[in-house]
Amino acid sequence: MTRPTTRDWLLFGLISLFWGSSYLFIKIGVQTLQPFTLIALRLFFGILVLSVALRLSRAPIPRDRSTYGKLVVMAVFNIVVPFSLITWGEQYIDSSLATILQATTPLVTIVLASLVLADEAITVDRLVGLIVGFAGVIVLLSHGLSGGRGDSTLGELAILGASVSYAAGNVFVRARMRGHHPTVPAFFQVGIALVIITVLMLVFESPVQLPTTGQAWFAVVWLGVFGSSLAYLIYFRLIHRLGPTRLSLITYVMPIVGIVLGVAVLNETIDLRTLIGTAIILGGVGLVNSGRRSRRIFGRQPAAASAEAPPTT
């Protein structure tokens, strides 16, 4: 696995901002739009940006059928399933609660990655760091876990299902999608997902109702440009440099983004619990990303000659 650079961590911060803010704008969008309609519109704006990026990059277009099969799998696990579950679930639960439930993604990722990738074994440091980070998220948003409504259970389960889907997608990308310019998988993943979601929208939400307020349009455009296009361009650069376990730590940073947005936009206050939770999260991130070679607990054994499989396309 490539040693992360300062630029990698700056991009990590950007993608955390783009995806961290998405929960706020999804919540705004579902107040006036049906789930598949909201997703289709955000993907439409996303594909417009990615089309320009693909053209400017002049990256070679895949020609083999197997690559397109992998792109379909990626579109399903990285977009269609999680976007649908999160958007549907946020009709019934608060965006802050959706964020904390998404923080289960690294816990699933570390298990799946250890089964598939030789350089992603579960070590003492990683396990402790992930547990500490998750505990920090619970402290940070613990108010969202109390006072829940009776009709929110299905919404919570939907967000947990999205976490499992994201974890599977992270590992699949690292294991199967190598050797491509970041614009290629980003463009085709979003494009394929747009086709699938559009069909679902026409089947389940006809007649389609477009946004009727400026706020809803802003939410859709933000989700498309930043949450669906620019974020995925960064994602496909970082997934091979940081690995799926480290990259999944975005789900620990996103609650912090939500707090900043709450203070700036909604005039929310930061209390002692918020400060403690943030400190614990950063401590967990530090443990997982420490350079020490801690003892392996579980994981796929690396090949004798090399711990890194050759790129596949």
Secondary structure, DSSP 8 states (H G I E B T S, - for coil): -----HHHHHHHHHHHHHHHHHHHHHHHHTTTS-HHHHHHHHHHHHHHHHHHHHHHHT-----SHHHHHHHHHHHIIIIIHHHHHHHHHTTTS-HHHHHHHHTTHHHHHHHHHHHH-TT--EEHHHHHHHHHHHHHHHHHTGGGGSS--GGGHHHHHHHHHHHHHHHHHHHHHHHH--SS-THHHHHHHHHHHHHHHHHHHHHHS-S-----SHHHHHHHHHIIIIIIIIHHHHHHHHHHHHHHHHHTTHHHHHHHHHHHHHHHHH-----HHHHHHHHHHHHHHHHHT------EEE-----SS-SS-----
